[in-house]
Every structure is written in structure tokens, then in C-alpha cells.
Amino acid sequence: MSAEKAETTQNGERGAFVRDTRYLDARITADGRDGWPVEPGRYRLVVSRACPWASRAVIVRRLLGLEPALSMAVAGPTHDERSWTFDLDPGGVDPVLGIERLAEAYEKAEPGYDRGVTVPAMVDIPSGAVVTNDYPRITVDLETEWTAYHRDGAPDLYPEAHREEIEEVGELVYRDVNNGVYQAGFATGQSAYEAAYQRLFARLDWLGERLADRRYLVGDTITEADVRLFTTLVRFDAVYHGHFKCNRAKLTELPVLWAYARDLFQTPGFGDTVDFAHIKRHYYVVHSSINPTGIVPAGPDLTGWLTPHGREALGGRPFGDGTPPGPTAPGEAVPAEHWVR
């Protein structure tokens, strides 16, 4: 997603941040009932490793082993008002889609497209058009509609018996944490900022209590709920604490959540998808209204992410009856200098 594309408007509290959620919401399904059937090699998942919403799809794709069926394009961490760009690729052009800017794929989907050019986006390779940028539905559909192409031993990230609870917890996490950090960071009024700040830390306290005696958010295995929370937690100290003024406490000062986040980070499929250099560069460079100098902080020290977390004592089975994903696909590893050091 590109949150800075949304507007700060008068909405209940003066200067409150309101996210634009007018997505292209077609679905890619096993039976093609929306006109977009699941087909290996037909679609390209466009992401940025800087973006927490896109990182959900990166993690889910890796956990499920969908790399052979669904290729992935990684946009650079910075962009201008027009679009995410493929400046990491030779010549600044995505080698599969043949475009320089993701906006081109949105324009093919809807001529005159005037909404946010966001990631993640699922692009139909033959037509070059975005099918959907509805990020919550993208990961759920990868989990439930693409099962024919899951790897052997893929975990069930959206178990039917727990779906209602996953969505209930997920809605609270989205409202107060995932989107809450943005509501604090992009608020243009003091009362709006303070209200978002209070909601955020009240929810983090609630999550700490919930996770004190259970290893995962729902059930005893990793689910979609954990993926949704992780992508905000992993960015918390690097950007949200200072840049977005979410500074009652650092993640490292919240013992339960810090251990929970480290547990997931050290689980194959989570930490090995995180690019801290891209994360920091995106937030501190692109959000010029918040950080006009464009200076990217040298810290924080990230080595703590690899320290023991002790969460194994709570039991749980990370992958349920499944197995961990194998090595990162060729060409998709995060550069070592962008990781924990």
C-alpha cells in the first residue's frame, strides 16, 4: 500500500487520517467465478518490501510455497506522487510486465484510474492489467483458492474452524495497530493524534495479555492473524516509534510482544523476507511532510531480533501438521546488508 496516497480529512476528530480503501476488488479463484481463474504462471504479484500490507502477501506466498506458480516483482522502496517504480530491475523495467511504473498496470485495468497506486497488486501478465489490490482478500485467496499449487507440507494459515476468530482478532489489530500507527503518524491535529496513540497502546497492551500464555494469536499454530500483526511489529522500532510518534514504549520494552515478534522473525518465511534498509528508506524519504530533511536514521540496533525468545515453552506447533518452507527462491533473498547486522 502507499498510505501517503490517502488523505487527511475532517472525520470525527479534526485532522484525523482516513485511509482510501477503494480497491480494485476482483478475485482470482479456483473456479474463475469472477472471470479470473487460478492459473500457474498467469499472474504476477507486485510488492515492495518496504510496505507492511505488501509484506503480508510476501510472507504468505513463501509459507505456502507458491513461488513456482506465482512470480513476484519487487518495486523499489521509494516513489513519487505518481507511482511505485521498478528501479531495482535492470533499466528500471520489470522484466516480465515490461513497465517502469506500477501505475501503467492500473491504467490498463481502468483507463483514467485516479485512486491510489498501491501494493500488493495482482497483475494479469497477458493483459498487463491489475486484477486486484484488495490486500486482505489477496492473502486469504492465496490460502484458500490456490491450494492446488501449495507446496507439500504447506501450513493451513486460514483453518476453517478458526476463521471467525481470525477475522475478529484481525479487525481489532487492523483498526488499532496496523492502521493505528498511520492514524498517529499522519494526523494533522493534536487530538486526533492523541486518540490514535491511546488506541494503539491500549490494543498493544491487550495483545500482550492475550499472548502471555499462548504462543500464537488464534489456536496453537501460525495463522493469517499472526501474519497481519507481525508486519507492523517488525517495523515498530525502526520507523513507527520515532517517525510516527508512537513513542510510549518501544517494542523491545514490551516483553511479551517483543518475544512473540522474535519468535515469528526467527521462523522461516517471516524474518527472511524482511528488508530493514528498504523499510527505513521508504518511510523516512517518501514521507517528506513528516521528515522534510529526508535523513534516514542509522539505528536502531537490529541484532536483538536474533536473540533467544523462549516462546517454545508455551507449546504450539508453528506449522501444525505441515513443515517449514525451504530455502528462499533464487533471486528473492534479501541482501545481507539490508538485514540484521
C-alpha positions in Angstrom: 0.0 0.0 0.0 1.1 3.6 -0.3 -0.5 5.2 2.8 0.7 8.7 1.9 -1.8 8.5 -1.1 -4.7 8.6 1.3 -5.9 12.0 2.6 -6.0 13.6 5.9 -9.6 14.8 6.3 -12.1 16.1 8.8 -13.6 12.9 10.0 -15.0 13.0 13.6 -11.7 14.4 15.0 -10.0 17.3 13.4 -7.0 16.3 11.4 -7.8 12.5 11.5 -6.2 10.3 8.9 -8.6 8.4 6.8 -7.4 5.6 4.5 -8.6 5.3 1.0 -9.9 1.7 0.7 -11.5 2.0 -2.8 -9.7 -1.1 -4.2 -9.9 -2.9 -7.4 -11.6 -5.9 -5.9 -11.9 -8.6 -8.5 -10.9 -12.1 -7.2 -8.7 -14.8 -8.6 -10.5 -18.0 -7.7 -10.1 -21.7 -8.3 -13.3 -21.8 -10.3 -12.8 -18.5 -12.0 -16.2 -17.3 -11.0 -15.2 -13.6 -11.2 -13.6 -14.2 -14.6 -10.1 -14.6 -13.2 -9.2 -18.3 -12.7 -6.2 -19.5 -10.7 -3.6 -20.5 -13.3 0.1 -21.1 -12.6 2.3 -18.5 -14.4 -0.5 -16.2 -15.4 -0.3 -13.6 -12.6 2.5 -11.5 -11.1 2.4 -10.4 -7.5 3.8 -6.8 -7.3 5.1 -5.8 -3.9 7.5 -3.6 -2.1 9.4 -5.0 0.8 9.0 -1.6 2.5 5.3 -1.9 2.7 3.6 -3.8 5.6 0.5 -4.5 3.6 2.5 -6.0 0.7 4.7 -7.9 3.2 1.7 -9.9 4.2 1.5 -11.3 0.7 5.2 -11.9 0.5 5.2 -14.0 3.7 2.0 -16.0 2.8 3.4 -16.8 -0.7 6.6 -18.1 0.8 5.0 -20.1 3.6 2.7 -21.8 1.1 5.4 -22.4 -1.4 3.6 -20.6 -4.3 6.8 -19.3 -5.9 6.6 -21.7 -8.9 3.0 -20.7 -9.6 3.1 -17.0 -8.8 6.0 -14.8 -9.8 6.9 -11.8 -7.8 8.0 -8.3 -8.8 9.7 -6.1 -6.2 9.4 -2.4 -6.6 11.9 -0.1 -5.1 11.4 1.4 -1.6 10.8 5.0 -2.7 8.4 6.5 -5.2 7.0 9.9 -6.2 3.4 11.0 -6.3 2.7 9.1 -9.5 3.6 5.5 -8.7 5.9 2.8 -7.3 8.7 2.1 -9.8 10.8 -0.9 -10.8 14.1 0.9 -10.2 15.7 -2.3 -8.7 15.5 -4.0 -12.1 17.9 -3.5 -15.0 17.0 -0.4 -16.9 14.2 0.3 -14.4 11.8 -2.0 -16.2 10.1 -5.0 -14.7 11.4 -7.9 -16.8 8.0 -9.7 -17.0 5.5 -6.9 -17.3 7.8 -4.6 -19.3 6.8 -1.5 -17.4 8.6 1.2 -15.5 5.8 2.2 -13.2 3.0 0.2 -11.5 0.6 3.0 -12.5 0.8 1.6 -16.1 -0.8 -1.7 -15.0 -3.6 0.2 -13.1 -4.2 2.3 -16.2 -4.7 -0.8 -18.3 -7.2 -2.1 -15.7 -9.1 1.1 -15.6 -8.4 3.9 -18.1 -8.2 7.2 -16.2 -7.6 5.4 -12.9 -7.4 8.1 -10.3 -7.1 6.3 -7.0 -4.1 5.1 -5.0 -1.5 3.1 -6.9 -0.9 0.6 -4.1 1.0 -2.6 -3.4 0.4 -5.5 -3.2 -1.2 -5.8 -6.6 -2.0 -8.9 -8.6 -1.4 -8.3 -12.3 -2.6 -10.4 -15.2 0.5 -10.9 -17.2 -1.2 -11.4 -20.7 -3.1 -8.2 -20.4 -0.7 -6.3 -18.2 -3.7 -5.1 -16.1 -4.1 -5.1 -12.3 -6.7 -7.6 -11.3 -6.9 -6.7 -7.6 -5.1 -4.6 -5.0 -7.5 -5.7 -2.2 -4.7 -6.7 0.1 -6.7 -8.6 2.8 -8.5 -10.7 0.2 -5.3 -11.4 -1.7 -3.7 -13.3 1.2 -6.9 -15.1 2.1 -7.4 -16.2 -1.5 -3.8 -17.4 -1.7 -4.6 -19.5 1.3 -8.0 -20.9 0.2 -8.2 -20.6 -3.6 -4.6 -21.5 -4.7 -4.5 -24.8 -2.7 -3.8 -26.9 -5.8 -0.4 -25.2 -6.1 0.6 -25.1 -2.4 3.8 -27.0 -1.7 3.7 -30.4 0.0 3.6 -29.6 3.8 2.2 -26.1 3.4 0.6 -24.9 6.6 -3.1 -24.1 6.9 -3.0 -20.4 7.6 -6.7 -19.9 7.5 -8.2 -23.0 9.1 -11.9 -23.2 8.7 -12.5 -23.9 12.4 -10.8 -20.6 13.4 -11.8 -18.3 10.6 -14.3 -16.3 12.6 -11.9 -15.7 15.4 -9.1 -14.9 13.0 -11.2 -12.2 11.4 -12.5 -10.9 14.8 -8.9 -10.5 16.1 -7.7 -9.3 12.7 -10.3 -6.5 12.7 -9.1 -5.2 16.1 -5.5 -5.4 15.0 -6.2 -3.6 11.8 -8.2 -0.8 13.4 -5.9 -0.1 16.3 -2.5 -1.3 15.3 -1.9 -1.9 11.5 -3.8 1.3 10.6 -3.5 2.8 14.0 0.2 3.7 13.6 -0.7 5.5 10.4 -3.5 7.4 12.1 -1.0 8.6 14.7 1.7 9.3 12.2 -0.4 11.2 9.6 -2.7 13.0 12.0 -2.6 16.8 11.5 -4.4 17.6 14.7 -3.3 17.1 18.3 -6.5 15.5 19.5 -6.6 13.1 16.5 -3.0 12.1 17.1 -3.5 11.5 20.8 -6.7 9.5 20.2 -4.9 7.2 17.8 -1.9 6.9 20.1 -4.1 5.9 23.0 -6.0 3.3 20.9 -2.7 1.9 19.6 -1.1 1.3 23.0 -4.3 0.1 24.6 -4.5 -2.6 21.9 -0.8 -3.5 22.2 -1.4 -3.9 26.0 -4.4 -6.2 25.1 -2.3 -8.2 22.7 0.4 -8.6 25.3 -2.1 -10.0 27.8 -3.6 -12.3 25.1 -0.2 -13.7 24.1 1.2 -14.1 27.6 0.1 -17.7 27.9 -0.4 -18.7 24.2 2.2 -18.8 21.6 0.0 -17.6 18.7 -2.9 -15.3 18.3 -5.5 -17.9 17.3 -5.2 -21.6 18.0 -1.9 -23.3 18.5 -0.4 -22.7 15.0 0.7 -19.8 12.9 -2.3 -18.3 11.1 -3.3 -15.3 9.0 -3.8 -13.4 12.2 -0.1 -13.7 13.1 1.0 -12.6 9.7 -1.2 -9.5 9.9 0.3 -8.4 13.3 3.9 -9.3 12.5 4.3 -6.9 9.6 3.5 -3.9 11.9 5.6 -5.2 14.9 8.7 -5.7 12.8 8.6 -2.1 11.7 7.7 -0.7 15.1 11.1 0.4 16.5 12.7 1.1 13.1 10.0 3.6 12.0 6.8 3.8 13.9 8.2 4.6 17.3 10.0 7.8 16.2 8.8 8.7 12.7 5.1 8.2 13.5 5.4 9.4 17.2 4.2 6.1 18.6 6.6 6.5 21.5 5.0 5.4 24.7 7.3 2.4 24.5 9.5 0.6 22.0 8.6 -2.9 21.0 11.8 -4.0 22.8 10.3 -2.6 26.0 7.1 -4.7 25.7 8.4 -8.1 26.9 5.6 -10.4 25.7 5.2 -8.8 22.3 8.9 -8.5 21.8 9.4 -12.2 22.4 6.4 -13.0 20.2 7.8 -10.9 17.4 11.2 -12.5 17.7 9.6 -16.0 17.6 8.0 -15.2 14.3 11.0 -13.4 12.9 13.1 -16.5 13.5 10.5 -18.7 11.9 11.3 -19.5 8.2 9.2 -17.4 6.0 9.0 -14.4 8.2 12.3 -12.7 9.1 13.9 -13.9 5.9 11.5 -11.7 3.9 12.2 -8.5 5.9 14.3 -5.8 4.3 15.1 -3.2 7.0 17.0 -1.0 4.6 14.0 -0.7 2.3 11.6 -0.2 5.2 13.6 2.8 6.7 14.4 4.3 3.3 10.7 4.3 2.3 9.3 5.9 5.4 12.0 8.5 6.1 12.5 9.5 2.4 8.9 9.3 0.9 7.1 10.9 3.9 8.6 14.3 3.3 5.8 16.1 5.2 6.9 14.3 8.3 10.6 14.1 7.7 11.5 17.1 5.3 15.2 16.6 5.6 15.0 13.0 4.1 17.6 11.8 6.6 17.4 8.1 7.2 18.3 7.2 10.8 21.3 5.0 11.3 19.6 3.0 14.1 18.2 1.1 15.8 20.4 -1.8 16.6 18.6 -4.8 15.0 20.7 -7.6 16.4 18.2 -8.3 19.1 15.9 -9.9 16.6 18.1 -13.0 16.6 18.3 -13.4 20.4 16.5 -16.3 22.1 12.8 -15.7 22.7 11.8 -18.6 25.0 8.3 -18.9 23.5 8.8 -22.6 22.8 7.9 -23.2 26.5 4.3 -22.2 25.6 4.0 -25.2 23.3 2.2 -24.7 20.0 3.1 -26.1 16.6 4.3 -23.4 14.2 3.3 -25.2 11.0 0.7 -27.5 12.5 0.8 -30.8 10.6 2.9 -29.1 7.9 6.6 -28.3 7.5 8.7 -25.1 7.3 9.3 -23.7 3.8 12.6 -24.5 2.2 15.4 -22.1 1.2 14.4 -18.7 -0.3 13.7 -19.0 -4.1 16.6 -18.0 -6.3 16.8 -14.2 -6.8 14.4 -13.5 -3.9 16.8 -13.4 -0.9 17.0 -10.1 1.0 20.5 -8.7 0.6 22.6 -9.5 3.6 23.5 -5.8 4.1 19.8 -5.0 4.4 19.1 -7.5 7.2 20.1 -7.8 10.8 23.6 -6.6 11.4 
